[in-house]
Amino acid sequence: MMQTEYAVCMSQLIMQYEEIKITSTHALDLLYAWAEDGDSIQLDKMRHQVLKFCQLCFEHTKQEEETIIPLLKEIYGANEDISEFVRNEHAHILHDLSTVAETILETKQPTDETVQMISRALNQLLEHKFIEEQALYPLVQTHINKKKLS
């Protein structure tokens, strides 16, 4: 992949992250509203937003692995620790997202346990994305910029 393509991919990842943040905020608002009143209409809206959040995260994770992992290998060479860390984080996230999606589809009435589990999973994923945006993406962007100058 050429530097321009990487730059486009990085821009897409950042835009996806913004959409993920907006969707998660909406999903959490609907989750808490549903937890308060147990209304089935709120449940349907909340399900839609949580599942949209999960889908966006699945797509985002896939694109990161196709884009970021090869760049990390270029940056760190034979040292696979960082790439492996990202892969492990993603595997954990994908597992949590699958659990959230399964739970949300099976849930009929709000319970404290369900609301907390979904809320915790969404917030943990946002925290992961924030760390990527603040630490990993700038590292990759610096590498792309250095390659452009070479």
Rosetta blueprint (number, residue, H / E / L):
1 M L
2 M L
3 Q H
4 T H
5 E H
6 Y H
7 A H
8 V H
9 C H
10 M H
11 S H
12 Q H
13 L H
14 I H
15 M H
16 Q H
17 Y H
18 E H
19 E H
20 I H
21 K H
22 I H
23 T H
24 S H
25 T H
26 H H
27 A H
28 L H
29 D H
30 L H
31 L H
32 Y H
33 A H
34 W H
35 A H
36 E H
37 D H
38 G L
39 D L
40 S H
41 I H
42 Q H
43 L H
44 D H
45 K H
46 M H
47 R H
48 H H
49 Q H
50 V H
51 L H
52 K H
53 F H
54 C H
55 Q H
56 L H
57 C H
58 F H
59 E H
60 H H
61 T H
62 K H
63 Q H
64 E H
65 E H
66 E H
67 T H
68 I H
69 I H
70 P H
71 L H
72 L H
73 K H
74 E H
75 I H
76 Y H
77 G L
78 A L
79 N L
80 E L
81 D H
82 I H
83 S H
84 E H
85 F H
86 V H
87 R H
88 N H
89 E H
90 H H
91 A H
92 H H
93 I H
94 L H
95 H H
96 D H
97 L H
98 S H
99 T H
100 V H
101 A H
102 E H
103 T H
104 I H
105 L H
106 E H
107 T L
108 K L
109 Q L
110 P L
111 T L
112 D H
113 E H
114 T H
115 V H
116 Q H
117 M H
118 I H
119 S H
120 R H
121 A H
122 L H
123 N H
124 Q H
125 L H
126 L H
127 E H
128 H H
129 K H
130 F H
131 I H
132 E H
133 E H
134 Q H
135 A H
136 L H
137 Y H
138 P H
139 L H
140 V H
141 Q H
142 T H
143 H H
144 I H
145 N H
146 K H
147 K H
148 K H
149 L H
150 S L
